[in-house]
Every structure is written in C-alpha cells, then in structure tokens.
Amino acid sequence: MGTDKQYLIGEFSEMTGTSIRTLHYYDEIGLLQPEKHPSSGHRLYTDRDLLKMQKIVSLKFLGYSLDQICEMMNESSFDVSLIETLKIQKSLLEEKKEHIESALAAIKRTITLLEDEGEVDSAILMSLINNVQTEKNQRRWLEKHMPQDVVNRLYNKTEEDKVILDKEFIQLSKEVKRLAGKPVDDPEVQDLIEKHMKATVEYIGEDAMQAFAGIETADAEELEKMVMIPSPYTKEEEDWLNQAMEYYMIQNNLYDPNAEQK
C-alpha cells in the first residue's frame, strides 16, 4: 500500500501560498497539525493536509473566524444547518462592505479636496470626514421623520456635487474662523451670514428647511447624538456664529425674540 507524499513546511508553504509563520500558528491552535519527524521533529505535511488547507482557505474566504473554522474542520459534510451560519456571515460581510464603501468615499473626497485646496484646517476636515462616515445613518433616521422626496433630494447627489458642497463648506468655515470675534453687526460679518444662509437654503431646499423646523427638539437631539458629527468650530466660535446668525435673522424679520416671551 502506498503512503501519502510528504512535504516539509517550506514546500507546503509555497504550494498553499501560506506563510510559514501562519502554518506554525495553525499547528499551535490545533487547526492544522501535521505529523512530526520522529528524530528531527520537522513538520511533515501530506496530501490530506493539503485538502484540509483548502477547506480552511474556503471557510476563511466566507468570513469565518479561526475559532469557528476549528469547530467546522471535523465536519465530513454540511447540511441545511449551515444555512443559518452562512446567513450570519452574509450579514456581517454586508456590514463590512458598507463600512469599506463609506471609508473609500471619504478617502476619495478628502484626496480631491486636499489636491484642490492645498491645505485644510484639521477641525474642518475631520468634520467633513465624519459627515461622510455617518451619512447613511443620517439618511436612515431622516427617512423616518421626513418625506422621502425631501430625503432623496438631500442625499441623491453626484460625487461632483458633493465635492462642490464640501469646498463651499470649507470656504465658509475659513471665513467664520477669520471673522470670529468681530462685532456681529459688522457689515463683513453680516455678508458672511447671508452667504451662509443662502448656501444652506440652496443645499437643503425650502421644503426641507420647513421639514427640519417641524422636527421635535427631542428628535433633533437624538439625531445629533446618533451621528456625533464634530463641529469644525471652537465653543467660542460656535457662540459667536449663533449670535451673528440671530442678529441677521432679527434684522431681516426672520426671527422675533420678543415673540417667545409672550
């Protein structure tokens, strides 16, 4: 009777494309334990080990952890009970895919912005990146609180349009940081606020503005906590910007502070 052909670890590593270090680790955890030469102690792999390695590679490809693969290695066949674990793996891989797609989108837009702008304040850039990162969560939440056509208009934009909006946000943020601390009635400050307001209306749309205004305070706070987008401004800049916007709204009859006291 013939015996299985034996391979030293270096040969087996080349055949399978698995590093020697990984093969050592698989041996240590009991995932793939080859025979040992009785005198030298060298690991000796066989064609049966090659079949086991193919099984390991296949299960890793499906996203199973090494602990899960250890449990599955002794199964001579699989039945319908495998369907449930495959469904779980499918769900996990879809989540990873969504994360990777979001990360790639953030990287692509960041590269474009840095190439075009040359330099961007770190706080502003981190705010933009976090906005991309949480975009899908924002959309899911808004779909529960706003008309679908409004949400679609907010988020169904081309990559080119998104980059244009990012650049406008950067320029406005730079101006806020430059002017912060000036009197809120300064003409340059009020020109900035007007640009800020017009850009917001243009991006969101009047119907969306009305929909946002109709969202309960508690719901708005829930959204803010859920997405956790960091502000590009310091607390002092935020306070100054709010004061400047309030002054603008009062001057343009968009807000009456006395009405709340009545």
C-alpha positions, 0 to 999 in steps of 0.5 A, a space after each residue: 500500500 502506498 503512503 501519502 507524499 510528504 512535504 516539509 513546511 517550506 514546500 507546503 508553504 509555497 504550494 498553499 501560498 501560506 506563510 510559514 509563520 501562519 502554518 506554525 500558528 495553525 499547528 499551535 491552535 490545533 487547526 492544522 497539525 501535521 505529523 512530526 519527524 520522529 528524530 528531527 521533529 520537522 513538520 511533515 505535511 501530506 496530501 490530506 493536509 493539503 485538502 484540509 488547507 483548502 477547506 480552511 482557505 474556503 471557510 476563511 474566504 466566507 468570513 469565518 473566524 479561526 475559532 469557528 473554522 476549528 469547530 467546522 474542520 471535523 465536519 465530513 459534510 454540511 447540511 441545511 444547518 449551515 444555512 443559518 451560519 452562512 446567513 450570519 456571515 452574509 450579514 456581517 460581510 454586508 456590514 463590512 462592505 458598507 463600512 469599506 464603501 463609506 471609508 473609500 468615499 471619504 478617502 476619495 473626497 478628502 484626496 480631491 479636496 486636499 489636491 484642490 485646496 492645498 491645505 485644510 484646517 484639521 477641525 474642518 476636515 475631520 468634520 467633513 470626514 465624519 459627515 461622510 462616515 455617518 451619512 447613511 445613518 443620517 439618511 436612515 433616521 431622516 427617512 423616518 421623520 421626513 418625506 422621502 422626496 425631501 430625503 432623496 433630494 438631500 442625499 441623491 447627489 453626484 460625487 461632483 456635487 458633493 465635492 462642490 458642497 464640501 469646498 463651499 463648506 470649507 470656504 465658509 468655515 475659513 471665513 467664520 474662523 477669520 471673522 470670529 470675534 468681530 462685532 456681529 453687526 459688522 457689515 463683513 460679518 453680516 455678508 458672511 451670514 447671508 452667504 451662509 444662509 443662502 448656501 444652506 437654503 440652496 443645499 437643503 431646499 425650502 421644503 426641507 428647511 420647513 421639514 427640519 423646523 417641524 422636527 421635535 427638539 427631542 428628535 433633533 437631539 437624538 439625531 445629533 447624538 446618533 451621528 456625533 458629527 464634530 463641529 469644525 468650530 471652537 465653543 467660542 466660535 460656535 457662540 459667536 456664529 449663533 449670535 451673528 446668525 440671530 442678529 441677521 435673522 432679527 434684522 431681516 424679520 426672520 426671527 422675533 425674540 420678543 415673540 417667545 416671551 409672550 
